[in-house]
Amino acid sequence: MSEERTSEPTARAALPRTVVALGVVRFESKNLERRWFADVYHFMMGISWAVLLGLFFLVYIATNGLFAGLYLFGDGGIEHARSGSFADAFWFSVQTFATIGYGGMAPATPYAHVLVTLEAFIGMMSIALGTGIVFAKFSRPRALIKFSKKMVVHVRNGRRVLEFRLANQRRSSLSDTGMKLNLVYDEVTSEGLPMRRSLPLELERAHMPLMALAWNVIHVLDERSPLHGLTSETAAQRMVGIIAMLSAHDETMAETVRARQFYQPQDLAFDCRFVDMISRGENDVIVIDHGLLDELSPLGALSSPAELPVATSQDG
């Protein structure tokens, strides 16, 4: 993606591209020479927990199966094991790999002792590496932020705006919270070359000292905006999507956390507003209903009798 900026994106070019992994969109890289096994740590940090644990289990079973076959190759190498029994050799391998050593079976030949030494070393290294990967993946800081599924375009304080909102799904607060919004679009150069470009979208407020409730992020569609005059008819022609990127300091973990969302043209809703998430409960307690994060209502409709406004960038 080029860093070059223009004052106004041109009509979207029909680019042959794979479908976009920003937020909910996915992309595919072809002819990439660097394979996953050349960067195993990054690969394991990127896959899901289910895939990681499943991979560990398969490697564990395969390794013990391999050593069981090697034990059987040296007939009579395991004391108190049945001759030619793969099951006994496999269970002995499991005990050796995990350095358990119940004492029921033991190596009986120099060949078996060599295998036990090798397997015990591999087992200790595997446990150490596996523990490190699991801890690194478990302790990796990440924001638990939920973005609204839609962006709305409507008139606010006499100005047409583009708006979406987000909420912290943890009970703790986020401090020094910042938001960046970028328009992604395609254009064709004067030489006829298709280019994918990005433009920053100025926000009404891009920084919040403390975020405890929700945050309505607003971009004004005035003459300075690359999306000035945006309508439902021109959205697909003028944009590939909009990337929202949040960074904040999590006070509980004392770490910087980040979250992002990718909005496509079909995620825009015109001439409607978000339903109020915030209301006043008993004893003047302010209540935020996360179940209303994606709820929309027509302009002018009052969705809540409470005298509190929709959560804005001024709300903490």
PAVOMI-954322 format. One record per residue (C-alpha): residue in three letters; x, y, z. Coordinates in steps of 0.02 Angstrom, whole numbers, plus 50000, padded with zeros to 5 digits. Layout:
AlaXYZ...
END
This chain:
Met500005000050000Ser500765016449948Glu500995030750070Glu500695043749935Arg499175054449969Thr498015063449852Ser496685076349887Glu495255066049817Pro495125047349779Thr494625043349601Ala493395030249546Arg493795012949611Ala494765002349488Ala494284984449454Leu495814975849526Pro496124957049516Arg496434953649700Thr496064940349829Val494784944249959Val495364953950103Ala496294948050361Leu495874965450423Gly494494963550550Val493254952050464Val494054952750291Arg495354940250232Phe496764940650108Glu497874927850027Ser499714929049982Lys500324919249831Asn502084914349779Leu502784918949950Glu504484910649961Arg504614910850150Arg503734895450220Trp502924893350390Phe504274881450451Ala505574895050423Asp504744905350560Val503944892550676Tyr503754904250825His502794917250725Phe501734903650647Met501254896350817Met500884913550889Gly499714917150744Ile498664901350743Ser497164898650857Trp497254889551025Ala496284874750955Val497494872750810Leu499014874950922Leu498464862051051Gly497934850150914Leu499624852050831Phe500524848750996Phe499484833051023Leu499824826450848Val501694829350866Tyr501654821051036Ile500754805450970Ala501834804650813Thr503454806250912Asn502974792451033Gly502404781550889Leu504074784050801Phe505074779350956Ala503924764450988Gly504384757950815Leu506234760850850Tyr506104751251014Leu505284736650923Phe506694736850795Gly507884731250932Asp506984715350988Gly507044712551176Gly507624730151213Ile506264733751341Glu506254723451500His504554716351554Ala503764721251386Arg502884708251279Ser503894703151129Gly503344712350972Ser502004722351066Phe501834739650990Ala500674744851132Asp501974740851266Ala503324749851166Phe502174764951143Trp501744766151329Phe503584764451373Ser503964778451251Val502634789551332Gln503414786751504Thr505154790351437Phe504644805751337Ala503834813551491Thr505244807251605Ile503944798351713Gly504784781451737Tyr503534770651833Gly504794756451845Gly503704742951768Met504714743151606Ala506524747851582Pro507844747651443Ala508744730951436Thr510024733151296Pro511324746251247Tyr510264750251094Ala508744753651204His509784764251324Val510354775151180Leu508564777551122Val508004781651300Thr509384794651315Leu508904802651149Glu507034802451185Ala507244809551360Phe508254823951289Ile506954827251153Gly505564826151283Met506374838951399Met506704850951255Ser504934848951190Ile504184852651361Ala505294868051380Leu504884874751207Gly503034870551222Thr502914879251391Gly503754894751321Ile502584895651171Val501024892851277Phe501554906151404Ala502004918651267Lys500334915951180Phe499344916351344Ser500184932151409Arg500134941951246Pro499224958351280Arg497694961651174Ala496214973151186Leu494494965651209Ile493604978951107Lys491984976251014Phe491644987650866Ser489934991050797Lys489534980750643Lys488944996150549Met489515013650513Val488125026350504Val488015041950397His486835055350461Val486695073650508Arg487375078350680Asn487365096350743Gly486965102350568Arg488415093050487Arg488415076750392Val489535064350482Leu490185046550470Glu490045037850638Phe490395021050719Arg490595015950899Leu491525003651007Ala491504997451186Asn492734989251305Gln492184971551343Arg493214971051503Arg492694979151667Ser494334988651680Ser494655005651603Leu495805010151460Ser496865025751472Asp497765036251341Thr496615029151207Gly496935034151028Met496005030650866Lys496585031550686Leu495405030350538Asn496015027450361Leu495095026750196Val495715013150077Tyr495325015549893Asp495915010549719Glu496425022349583Val497245021549412Thr498775032049373Ser498955042449217Glu499945027949143Gly498485016249172Leu499255007049321Pro498065001749461Met498605007449635Arg497935004049809Arg498035019749916Ser497625025350092Leu497085042150159Pro496895047150343Leu495165052850394Glu495165067050520Leu494155063250676Glu493125075150779Arg494115068250925Ala495515055650902His496095054151082Met495235050051245Pro496175051251411Leu495085038151494Met493855025951414Ala492695017251535Leu491045016951440Ala490825017751251Trp491595028651118Asn490675035750968Val492015039650838Ile491495053450718His492205059550553Val491425075250481Leu491025073950295Asp491415091950255Glu492385099350108Arg494045093750184Ser493505075650191Pro493995063450051Leu492235056550071His491345073150051Gly489665070349968Leu489655051750008Thr488015043049967Ser487425025149963Glu487585025449774Thr489405031549771Ala490085021749921Ala490605006349823Gln491405016849685Arg492395028249799Met493085016149930Val493754998749958Gly493485000450144Ile493905009950303Ile495165003750432Ala494885008650614Met496405005850727Leu496355008450915Ser497815008851036Ala497665010951224His498515007451390Asp497704993451489Glu497904998151672Thr497654980351735Met499004972551625Ala500074988351621Glu500284985351434Thr499844994151272Val498434984951185Arg497784986951008Ala496224982550911Arg495644985450733Gln494124983750623Phe493884984250435Tyr492274991650367Gln491734988150188Pro490544998850084Gln489094987250124Asp489384990650310Leu488785008550290Ala487025013050347Phe486315029750289Asp485105041650375Cys484975032350540Arg485765033650712Phe486385022050848Val485185017550987Asp485725024351157Met486805011951251Ile486885022451409Ser485475025151531Arg485265030151711Gly484845016151832Glu484375015852014Asn485295027552132Asp485895037551982Val487035023451926Ile487525025151742Val487165008851650Ile487925003851483Asp487024990151386His488264981251273Gly486844971851191Leu486344988151104Leu488034991351025Asp487414987150849Glu485624993350867Leu485075006850744Ser483535017850737Pro482855030050606Leu483345048250623Gly482245057450746Ala481655041650834Leu481915041551022Ser482545024451072Ser482715027951257Pro481715038551378Ala483295042551475Glu483925060451468Leu485685054651428Pro486415056651253Val487195043051150Ala488955039651213Thr490115051951126Ser491965055051115Gln491805065651271Asp491165051251375Gly492345041151482
END
